[in-house]
Amino acid sequence: MTTHYSLLLCVLNMLVFSVLQIMGTNKIPGVIVFGDSTVDAGNNNHIPTLARSNFLPYGQDFEGGKPTGRFCNGRLTTDFLAEMLGIKHSIPAYLDTAFGIEDFVTGVTFASAATGYDVATSKVLSVIPLSEELENFKEYLEKLTSFLGKDGAVKAARESLYFISIGTNDFIENYFTMPGRSSHFTIDEYENFLLGIARNFLTELYNLGARKLSLSGLPPCGCLPIARTLNHISVIPSLEELNRASKDFNVRLQHLMASLNKELKGIKLVYADIYHPLLHIIQNPDQYGFENIEEGCCGTGTIEFAVLCEAGNPLTCTDPSKYVFFDAVHPSEKVYGIVANILMNTTVPHLLK
């Protein structure tokens, strides 16, 4: 770990402590999560899909070296956030039968790896569409009512923090690689289509009692190892075009959120910037102690993810902390921890005002 990285973590941890002091006695009942593989803790383990990560080397640095279904060598950003908020060490997957409502009351994720806003995206690898994540949440609210009583469940839903991370697969897995949507929509039209789905989803969550919501924008998609690989063989547009699409969608997403903050009384809908923190890490790896920014730790690091990542692959790295990406799509635990620290000091305070 470099001096720069140690100093950064020290400063960020001091800021986190300040935020927790400001929170005072405002107890947050739970953390509720929706989205894709960046926040899926293992829901896909319980559905028939190839988009799974319940095997090593995934989870090798998780507590007990357990591959949980997280697309990472350890914990995710939402796990770190839950711990920083003093709630729990990690957030369980809703479909994981090892956990029950007594566990989910303080935190649960409905996310499904490889899904997107667009239902067509979820069909590519037969995963849970966003609409079904919402249905599972409704079922959860019924269980919560039985567990806490009606008033307790309403309060828990209202005071919990909601983190939503989704959208990357709509572009990388769907629009730019599959013929369907790109033959019917221009990129502008497709972004507007996704934003319409996002609006409906956020409004429905509000109607179900959610009030404090963080919605992540897209990362710099052109920086993902798999994007670099596919670009080399001319399967997808230039890396610059991918990043431009990410930035454009993020701007539109923020406009939508500003509109909803005005329309929906009492909502706190806060944008979580993922793009710039990840780009800064990639452009300044030495400051964070990273040595490899272009390849994932797993296998060759160029295209492997999910079932293509195997513990026995002789090319898999021995020290994921030196890699920005753990596989060809997903960041390493170290990156997720850095991002969590940043969000704790940029996004979370706005949810707690």
BAZALO-176093 format. One line per field, with one value per residue: residue in one letter; x, y, z of N, C-alpha, C in turn. Coordinates in steps of 0.001 Angstrom, whole numbers, plus 500000, padded with zeros to 6 digits. Example, Ala and Ser with C-alpha at 12.3 -4.5 7.8 and 13.67 -1.06 7.14 Angstrom:
2
res: (A	S) .
n_x: (513190	512850) .
n_y: (494310	497750) .
n_z: (507800	507080) .
ca_x: (512300	513670) .
ca_y: (495500	498940) .
ca_z: (507800	507140) .
c_x: (513200	512900) .
c_y: (496700	500030) .
c_z: (507800	507870) .
END
This chain:
353
res: (M	T	T	H	Y	S	L	L	L	C	V	L	N	M	L	V	F	S	V	L	Q	I	M	G	T	N	K	I	P	G	V	I	V	F	G	D	S	T	V	D	A	G	N	N	N	H	I	P	T	L	A	R	S	N	F	L	P	Y	G	Q	D	F	E	G	G	K	P	T	G	R	F	C	N	G	R	L	T	T	D	F	L	A	E	M	L	G	I	K	H	S	I	P	A	Y	L	D	T	A	F	G	I	E	D	F	V	T	G	V	T	F	A	S	A	A	T	G	Y	D	V	A	T	S	K	V	L	S	V	I	P	L	S	E	E	L	E	N	F	K	E	Y	L	E	K	L	T	S	F	L	G	K	D	G	A	V	K	A	A	R	E	S	L	Y	F	I	S	I	G	T	N	D	F	I	E	N	Y	F	T	M	P	G	R	S	S	H	F	T	I	D	E	Y	E	N	F	L	L	G	I	A	R	N	F	L	T	E	L	Y	N	L	G	A	R	K	L	S	L	S	G	L	P	P	C	G	C	L	P	I	A	R	T	L	N	H	I	S	V	I	P	S	L	E	E	L	N	R	A	S	K	D	F	N	V	R	L	Q	H	L	M	A	S	L	N	K	E	L	K	G	I	K	L	V	Y	A	D	I	Y	H	P	L	L	H	I	I	Q	N	P	D	Q	Y	G	F	E	N	I	E	E	G	C	C	G	T	G	T	I	E	F	A	V	L	C	E	A	G	N	P	L	T	C	T	D	P	S	K	Y	V	F	F	D	A	V	H	P	S	E	K	V	Y	G	I	V	A	N	I	L	M	N	T	T	V	P	H	L	L	K) .
n_x: (500852	500715	502168	500620	498094	497558	497466	495274	493174	493231	492435	489870	488617	488553	486753	484502	484039	483312	480925	479367	479223	477713	475353	474491	472038	470346	469155	469647	467503	467952	469633	468777	468918	469108	469652	472431	475227	477141	476130	474951	474636	474451	471997	471690	472639	470516	468905	468371	470997	473914	475248	476794	478710	479523	481797	485283	487845	486290	485234	487408	488676	486672	484970	486073	486905	484902	483041	480439	478728	479047	480395	483340	486471	486014	484202	481445	480708	478308	478292	480470	479505	477283	478604	480114	478086	477404	475712	475768	478084	477987	475722	473032	471782	468486	467296	468727	468520	469705	469327	466892	463882	464543	467188	467134	465820	467583	469101	469260	469697	468277	469340	470438	472890	473998	471657	469492	468109	466476	464282	465001	467724	468022	467209	469262	471129	469374	468433	467275	464803	464479	461891	461029	462706	461529	459040	459869	460683	458232	457132	458906	458237	455770	456549	458047	456116	454707	456677	457458	455119	452520	452942	455632	456872	456277	457655	460283	460672	460491	462625	464918	467938	468273	470020	470845	472172	472748	472512	474855	475012	473000	474162	476816	476370	474063	472953	475281	476348	474458	472083	469391	468166	469779	469144	466675	466652	468226	471222	470567	467783	467586	468717	466802	464664	465539	465659	462986	462104	463598	462472	459842	460401	461651	459586	457688	458994	458969	456211	455846	456903	459608	462034	464596	466923	469666	471024	473111	475242	476547	479665	482912	482509	484138	486543	486540	488030	486956	485720	487880	489009	486950	486800	489210	488756	486871	484155	482581	481854	484298	486473	486388	483897	482236	482733	481808	479094	478443	478900	477051	474604	474680	474445	471859	470489	470847	469361	466805	466535	466615	464224	462378	462832	461561	458951	458033	456909	458757	460793	464212	466378	469364	472166	474734	477995	479848	481433	483575	485218	486156	487424	489434	490960	491885	493371	495284	496826	499049	498697	496950	498012	497849	498830	498038	495842	494449	493779	491880	492112	491484	492224	493319	492595	491350	488908	487561	484918	482393	481400	483698	485808	488069	489392	491565	492927	496031	496905	495653	495852	497913	497679	495114	494826	496469	495286	492960	490667	488848	487796	487123	485168	484332	485172	487858	487826	489216	488913	486143	485981	487310	485605	483306	484113	484333	481666	480459	481136	480203	477705	476037	475765	473879	471593	470970	470267) .
n_y: (498813	502142	505312	507494	506333	505397	507816	508990	507250	507692	510377	510199	508450	510010	511926	510339	509667	512179	512565	510556	511544	513836	512645	511752	510723	509768	507042	504679	502407	500386	499150	499111	497536	497728	496567	495621	493438	494851	495184	492827	490284	487600	486717	485649	483106	481515	481189	479878	480552	481584	483687	483801	483796	482105	480684	479984	481949	484060	485809	485087	486706	487363	487162	484302	483248	482775	482117	483982	484765	487294	489452	489726	489861	490114	492133	494332	497728	498532	496837	497803	500389	499843	498877	501120	502792	501712	499520	496773	494122	493076	492901	490794	488604	488638	486271	484314	481546	481129	483245	485244	487215	488484	489048	490521	492827	494786	495133	494376	492983	493127	492831	491713	490142	491066	492223	494982	498288	497943	495410	493662	493450	491893	489489	488526	486952	485529	486556	488228	490561	494163	494842	492556	492555	494621	493472	491488	493130	494155	491835	491486	493722	492910	490765	492214	493752	491790	491096	493456	494789	496978	499819	499863	498719	500573	502805	501798	501364	503976	505294	503884	503573	503669	502128	502193	500646	500438	499888	499803	497338	497599	498995	497900	495096	494874	497119	497959	495566	493661	492993	493807	496191	498302	498407	499470	501781	504981	506046	508194	507950	505481	505995	507775	506028	504262	506057	506632	504221	504232	506445	505515	503342	504538	506188	504284	503014	505127	505367	503066	503652	504385	506900	507952	507890	506739	506944	505465	506618	505749	503936	504783	503309	502621	502042	499564	496330	494325	495862	497073	494807	493874	496070	495983	493984	495080	494828	496489	500070	502813	503295	505850	506699	505041	505948	508519	508073	507091	509368	511155	509876	509923	512661	513156	511484	512773	515092	513991	513063	515454	516543	514693	515086	517461	516853	514735	514747	515144	513362	512302	512196	511264	511722	509431	509655	507647	507518	509522	509027	506360	506767	508523	506878	505042	506714	507604	505499	504979	506570	505182	502744	500821	498560	497477	498483	497859	495218	492454	490667	487960	485089	485717	488257	489789	489112	487358	486589	485792	482462	481994	482623	480931	479276	477644	478607	479253	481798	483609	486313	486757	488681	490554	493155	494815	495270	497118	496051	493056	490962	490864	492753	493701	495713	495398	494378	496296	498636	498948	499527	501999	503570	503423	504884	507409	507884	507897	510327	512107	511469	510146	511978	513843	512352	512165	514584) .
n_z: (500000	499098	500210	499399	499056	501647	503034	501773	502534	505262	505484	504306	506094	508368	507536	507211	509872	510818	509439	510590	513170	512731	511991	514436	516696	514818	513868	511356	509980	508049	505035	501731	498623	495067	491696	489606	488853	490285	492756	493507	495787	495574	494555	492009	492301	492757	490591	487245	485470	483612	484573	487111	490178	492197	493056	493557	491927	492927	495791	497334	499158	500837	504004	505585	503209	501377	498466	497596	495600	494930	492509	492737	494538	497186	499326	498385	497293	498557	500767	502236	502751	504384	506638	507365	508116	510451	510578	509509	508613	506037	503254	502770	500128	498834	497910	499119	501022	503435	504998	506750	507367	509725	509347	507002	507708	508491	506269	502812	499571	496363	493958	490687	488915	485649	484801	483740	483163	480978	479977	477992	478280	480581	479577	478019	479439	480917	483499	486521	485879	486285	486977	488301	490491	491840	492410	494186	496231	497074	498133	500204	501783	502730	504361	506132	507358	508748	510525	511906	512363	511113	511404	512183	509950	507951	508901	508875	506123	505242	506534	505912	503927	500442	497881	494537	491764	488505	484922	483317	481930	480047	478018	477457	477400	475951	474048	472527	471671	470931	468287	468423	469991	469040	466386	466329	467835	467985	469698	471353	471471	472719	475210	476208	476334	478356	480475	480843	481907	484248	485557	486051	487725	489983	490834	491536	493671	495457	495860	497276	499675	499970	500647	500872	498629	496719	493556	491288	488675	485401	485011	483557	480763	478615	479748	480865	481074	479347	477436	476193	475015	473262	471637	470293	468471	466938	467669	469171	469504	469486	472336	473319	472408	473879	476494	476176	475748	478273	479882	478779	479290	482066	482622	481694	483400	485839	485377	485219	487860	489281	488436	489515	492213	492603	491929	493575	496683	499617	498966	498878	496585	495440	493394	492653	491921	490014	487859	487723	490085	489520	487083	487880	489525	487608	485955	487692	488994	490700	492925	494445	494859	492858	490233	487848	485414	483165	482808	484142	487273	487097	485187	481851	482058	480181	478980	480585	482787	485231	484579	483176	484722	486607	489426	489015	486839	485525	484948	486546	488804	491771	493685	494181	495120	493769	491410	489511	488443	489102	487543	483992	483891	486386	489258	491702	495194	496641	495137	495321	498036	498165	496594	498178	500433	499278	498424	500890	501832	500013	498786	500746	503003	501993	501882	504499	505509) .
ca_x: (500000	501570	501944	499499	496840	497358	497055	493912	492255	493206	491601	488491	488065	488258	485523	483421	483753	482594	479555	478664	478945	476621	474148	474045	471167	469453	469429	469171	467065	468490	470116	468047	469714	468606	470587	473074	476311	477931	475514	474336	475385	474234	470655	471769	472927	469256	468157	469134	471712	475371	475779	477016	480098	479535	482931	486575	488459	485380	485057	488590	489025	485499	485114	486122	487260	483670	482451	479035	477935	479481	481365	484445	487268	485572	482945	481019	480564	477175	478702	481295	478645	476497	479483	480450	476902	477217	474549	476178	479329	477689	474292	472683	470894	467110	466957	469593	467698	470435	468927	465451	463448	465268	468447	466830	465257	468649	469772	468983	469849	467422	470052	470711	473986	473717	470380	469565	466800	465758	463991	465743	469054	467932	466969	470492	471680	468262	468541	466088	464582	464275	460495	460901	463341	460501	458049	460481	460645	456856	457013	459708	457459	454749	457243	458460	454906	454446	457762	457522	453821	452315	453604	457074	457316	456189	458772	461538	460760	460682	463897	466049	468638	468158	471115	470503	473310	472273	472582	476027	474721	472142	475016	477890	475859	472888	472867	476472	476811	473350	471487	467997	467858	470519	468514	465397	466847	469508	471709	469765	466456	467705	468911	465498	463880	465999	465292	461564	462010	464140	461448	458748	460914	461857	458264	457056	459647	458425	454839	455924	457375	461011	462210	466012	467440	470871	471057	474438	475368	477372	481113	483474	482386	485250	487725	486439	488904	486239	485474	489147	489171	485967	487144	490341	488270	485847	482802	481864	482414	485557	486416	485977	482451	481604	482800	480928	477726	478293	478788	475795	473510	474761	473891	470406	469996	470801	468221	465614	466480	466255	462796	461635	462959	460555	457612	457649	457018	459467	461825	465608	466941	470715	472998	476029	478950	480799	482276	484810	486137	486807	488333	490595	491782	492519	494339	496303	496902	500105	498196	496128	498743	497523	499858	497417	494568	493859	493368	491343	492966	491111	492637	494127	492149	490880	487519	486960	484060	481419	481864	485009	486820	488265	490501	492702	493586	497386	497178	494983	496840	498041	497422	494088	494907	497254	494472	491738	489561	489054	487629	487154	484040	484047	486291	488319	487314	489914	488256	484821	486183	487635	484372	482418	484592	483985	480214	480102	481404	479606	476298	475296	475341	472687	470450	470726	469895) .
ca_y: (500000	503309	506416	508281	505608	505393	509167	509189	506516	508349	511575	509782	507876	511128	512537	509407	509831	513444	512342	509759	512437	514699	511822	511700	509625	509424	505645	504201	501029	499397	499510	498315	497657	497226	496793	494576	492690	495696	495144	491507	489501	486171	486349	484830	481718	480802	481158	479176	481485	481465	484888	483484	483889	481388	479763	480659	482849	485039	485661	484551	487606	487560	486510	482848	482851	482183	482679	484191	485191	488651	489470	490458	488996	490302	492837	495333	499080	498597	496169	498767	501481	499344	498809	502494	503358	501039	498641	495376	493912	492813	492884	489497	488533	488325	484893	483398	480921	481096	484440	485452	488587	489068	489548	491493	494060	495785	495270	493312	493364	492440	492977	490533	490358	491046	492852	496394	498947	497349	493988	492904	493205	490769	488258	488071	485850	484962	486966	488853	491925	495167	494768	491455	493034	495417	492542	490872	494145	494185	490650	491821	494644	492102	490055	493229	494106	490687	491062	494685	495447	497920	501100	499640	498476	501843	503633	501208	501644	505416	505767	503134	504150	502846	502298	501590	500673	499705	500603	499482	496202	498036	499489	496960	493753	494918	498044	498015	494239	492870	493701	494199	497581	499258	498495	500163	503043	505677	506050	509179	507369	504400	506610	508287	504840	503807	507063	506441	503075	504691	507311	504678	502538	505398	506625	503136	502867	506212	505002	501961	504167	504804	508346	508332	507026	507072	506276	505572	506775	504724	504101	505000	501965	502357	501666	498179	495442	493639	496845	497194	493592	493866	497167	495545	493143	495892	494386	497629	501364	503213	503463	507232	506768	504381	506866	509657	507613	507037	510737	511739	509265	510401	514023	513027	510859	513809	515956	513244	513039	516804	516678	513886	515715	518522	516287	513785	515429	514462	512436	512723	511386	511803	511096	508896	509726	506535	507760	510267	508317	505227	507314	509082	505739	504483	507682	507867	504242	505007	507232	504226	501487	499851	498336	497065	499180	497466	493808	491936	489687	486600	484577	486655	489592	490538	488820	486415	486947	484734	481072	481930	482808	479700	479360	476876	479238	479625	483207	484440	487018	486315	489808	491406	494542	495594	495352	497915	495145	491666	490229	491772	493681	494192	496190	494604	494816	497519	499749	499114	500189	503405	504216	503537	506010	508636	508063	508184	511735	512948	511127	509781	513130	514471	511508	512235	515950) .
ca_z: (500000	498975	501143	498880	499325	503092	503415	501267	503381	506559	505344	504064	507314	509260	507043	507536	511296	510957	508961	511592	514292	512307	512027	515822	517105	513705	513561	510065	510222	507130	503699	500744	497405	493789	490609	488810	489488	491171	494086	493716	496775	495366	494089	490804	492664	492955	489331	486195	484610	483588	485221	488518	490654	493472	493036	493584	492898	493498	497228	498023	500253	501676	505301	505485	501848	500845	497239	497935	494452	494621	491412	493349	495403	498565	499529	497423	497828	499482	502004	502970	503214	505520	507795	507757	508745	511731	510487	509419	507877	504631	502956	502163	498964	499222	497569	499860	502056	504707	505727	506865	507549	510856	508772	505949	508244	508562	504983	501853	498171	495395	492692	489876	487966	484206	484479	483385	483143	479854	480191	476979	478826	481514	478827	477369	480235	481693	484895	487092	485390	487323	487406	489262	491718	492504	492957	495363	497279	497589	498981	501387	502614	503411	505440	507100	508111	509680	511503	512699	512473	510024	511665	512184	508582	507228	509369	508392	504685	505056	507077	505364	502780	499241	496931	493246	490843	487334	483652	482488	481047	478941	476940	477123	477145	475091	472911	471683	471239	470405	467144	468613	470351	468211	465063	466490	468539	467991	471069	472090	471694	473684	476523	476642	476663	479666	481470	481109	482823	485532	486168	486553	488833	491146	491288	492193	494969	496282	496214	498235	500955	499970	500624	500834	497569	495965	492249	490673	487237	484750	485077	482221	480175	477717	480518	481327	480299	478267	476372	475462	474216	472174	470732	469467	467365	466261	467989	469741	469094	470105	473786	473553	472198	475030	477625	475869	475993	479730	480404	478309	480040	483449	482658	481546	484615	486869	485067	485626	489312	489724	488162	490472	493525	492653	491749	494615	497970	500700	498512	498787	495511	495315	492363	493092	490818	489947	486680	487973	490989	488857	486072	488580	489934	486410	485441	488710	489775	491716	494125	495185	495018	491814	489221	486582	485212	481889	482819	485388	487960	486715	483875	481067	482446	479017	478614	481532	483905	485529	484490	482536	485761	487363	490373	488537	485708	485966	484681	487545	489623	493161	494585	493574	495594	492805	490199	489587	488114	489506	486289	482850	483975	487731	490072	492834	496492	497039	494451	495934	499317	497899	496131	499333	501222	498561	498494	502277	502083	498973	498547	501960	503824	501417	502223	505931	505905) .
c_x: (500890	501229	500754	498174	496534	496870	495621	492902	492130	492278	490139	487851	487750	486956	484324	483032	482966	481141	478754	478341	477759	475304	473585	473199	470190	469760	468812	468774	467691	468969	469472	468636	469010	469695	471144	474224	477177	477384	474769	475216	475122	472839	470702	472153	471671	468346	469002	469765	473207	476025	475875	478485	480224	480619	484210	487102	487540	485228	486267	489012	487816	485726	485031	486500	486097	483197	480936	478123	478191	480527	482573	485263	486847	484217	482705	480886	479439	477467	479514	480443	477826	477349	479838	479291	476582	476065	474935	477403	479093	476185	473931	471756	469510	466754	467801	468817	468419	470049	467407	465136	464162	466634	468172	466315	466319	469412	469522	469215	468982	468106	470317	471796	473500	472361	470586	468212	465895	465521	464729	467156	469037	467756	468240	471088	470643	468385	467268	465918	464304	462846	460288	461616	462323	459425	458588	460500	459251	456612	457752	458928	456350	455366	457641	457278	454564	455456	457734	456167	453725	453071	455124	457626	457312	457353	460104	461737	461081	462087	465119	466682	468583	469312	470797	471688	472985	472490	473730	475727	473829	472970	476040	477357	474756	473088	474073	476955	475720	472631	470098	467746	468552	469925	467185	465528	468188	469976	470926	468388	466517	467906	467593	464566	464242	465580	463809	461340	462496	463120	460329	459182	461059	460525	457545	457676	459133	457017	454787	456547	458815	461115	463667	466745	468688	470860	472401	474332	476218	478850	481624	483555	483553	486517	487670	487337	488183	485934	486731	489333	488238	486252	488278	489876	487043	484415	481946	482507	483721	485376	485976	484467	481697	481601	481895	479468	477454	478072	477460	474612	473497	474184	472372	469779	469872	469655	466908	465455	466103	464763	461964	461718	461946	459139	457130	457927	457738	460562	463199	466277	468293	471518	474329	476967	479952	481850	483625	485734	486874	487804	489588	491532	492560	493600	495482	496504	497924	499621	497422	496819	498411	498654	499271	496040	493807	493335	492768	492289	492722	491578	493567	493765	491544	489411	486808	486104	483043	482057	483231	486150	486912	489506	491758	493435	494965	497710	496531	496014	496847	497715	496420	494175	495734	496495	493239	490525	489884	488830	487538	486043	483970	485294	486671	487737	487960	489277	486884	484938	486486	486383	483398	482817	484199	482489	479763	480271	480827	478107	475505	474877	474075	471429	470035	470322	468449) .
c_y: (501240	504346	507244	507631	505609	506746	509433	508495	507162	509559	511189	509209	508947	511800	511645	509556	511108	513291	511576	510596	513340	513936	511716	510480	509225	508005	505258	502743	500007	499999	498553	498592	497033	497409	495539	493934	493530	495673	493828	490702	488004	485773	485429	483376	480861	480838	480449	480154	481194	482646	484669	483644	483215	480312	480592	480865	483964	484752	485192	485420	487993	486812	484983	482347	482259	482867	482780	484408	486644	488590	490304	489470	489116	490984	493898	496699	499163	497878	497133	499899	501054	499283	500210	503179	502691	500053	497161	495256	493712	492653	491587	489624	488056	486855	483857	482839	480791	482291	484555	486904	489261	489605	490682	492823	495160	495944	494090	493845	492482	492371	491642	490861	490208	491629	494316	497040	498240	495855	493121	492585	491992	489441	487699	486872	485275	485267	487697	490271	492889	495127	493661	491788	493827	494531	491835	491852	494243	492995	490878	492734	493907	491342	491021	493653	493036	490685	492264	495292	496526	499220	500956	499440	499757	502749	503114	501500	503114	505872	505017	503890	503160	503165	501504	501748	499804	500539	500224	498372	496580	498487	498433	495605	493749	495834	497959	496649	493369	493661	494287	495675	498586	499401	499238	501539	503667	505683	507045	508618	506266	504950	507154	507146	504334	504780	506988	505295	503477	505556	506478	503867	503374	505884	505508	502890	503918	505870	503870	502385	504630	506322	508776	507410	507600	506267	506528	505802	505648	504983	504487	503655	501615	501926	500222	497285	494769	494587	497041	496003	493593	494967	496772	494704	493778	495395	495543	498926	501676	503409	504877	507382	506116	505307	508082	509289	507548	508428	511373	511174	509767	511804	513967	512424	511895	514790	515291	513280	514397	517034	515918	514467	516845	517955	515459	514376	514566	513515	513099	511775	511986	511007	510646	508842	508585	506796	508390	509600	507163	505724	507876	507967	505194	505411	507949	506632	504286	505632	506267	502880	500423	499761	497980	497700	498675	496041	493434	490919	488282	486227	485529	488093	490396	490305	487931	487116	485832	483352	480940	482143	481536	479816	478668	477489	479740	481104	484141	485030	486499	487423	490772	492862	495424	495814	496217	497014	493724	490720	491266	492820	494398	494629	495211	495162	496129	498744	500007	499830	501661	504168	504411	504714	507334	508910	508419	509671	512668	512726	510946	510992	513819	513650	511690	513628	516010) .
c_z: (500000	500018	500722	499256	500813	503571	502992	502172	504755	506530	505174	505321	508346	508859	507347	509005	511545	510532	510007	512831	513979	512359	513440	516106	516014	513253	512224	510232	509293	505821	502703	499362	496201	492739	489967	489580	490411	492591	494361	494667	496648	494952	492884	491083	492655	491728	488276	485208	484658	484294	486721	488879	492017	493510	493083	492170	493419	494998	497991	499202	501093	502987	505162	504107	501097	499565	497406	496734	494130	493518	491827	494164	496861	498634	498455	498095	498856	500796	502871	503539	504432	506777	508290	508474	510076	511749	510466	508522	506382	504456	502232	500960	499393	498979	498302	501053	503402	505583	505734	507128	508713	510424	507793	506481	508334	507251	504079	500446	497283	494024	492006	488858	486535	483845	484116	483548	482131	480102	479174	477456	479745	480783	478175	478110	481203	483185	485327	486539	486535	487853	488439	490572	492533	493121	494199	496540	497895	498521	500296	502328	503363	504586	506544	507969	509138	510824	512450	513017	511400	510235	511623	510790	507763	507616	508842	506914	504440	505464	506550	504195	501627	498298	495662	492298	489638	486076	482744	481488	479869	477748	476504	476683	476083	473876	471967	471190	470629	469299	467409	468829	469441	466814	465125	467137	468149	469449	471912	472432	472751	475098	477064	477052	478067	480768	481814	482081	484212	486271	486789	487773	490102	491715	492031	493570	495949	496754	497237	499565	501011	499881	500462	499860	496913	494670	491587	489179	486670	485011	483689	481493	479257	478421	481027	480477	479134	477121	475535	474521	473017	471162	469791	468285	466693	466489	468478	469271	469814	471605	474141	473397	473353	476245	477411	476117	477495	480303	480009	479092	481479	483598	482588	482798	485737	486630	485489	487143	489890	489545	489195	491886	493707	492642	492937	495993	499001	500269	498572	497808	495137	494292	492962	491895	490930	488873	487054	488997	490318	487814	486736	489042	488743	485869	486412	489597	490896	493018	495016	495382	493996	490793	487861	486473	483991	481869	484170	485988	487447	485308	483144	481420	481329	478679	479643	482583	484071	485341	483829	483529	486594	488228	489846	487365	486144	485757	485694	488503	491060	494155	493948	493994	494669	491497	490443	489365	488576	488338	485171	482868	485316	488496	491164	494125	496924	496396	495062	497282	499157	497490	497295	500216	500582	498661	499907	502586	501028	498849	499838	502800	503304	501716	503670	506414	506378) .
END
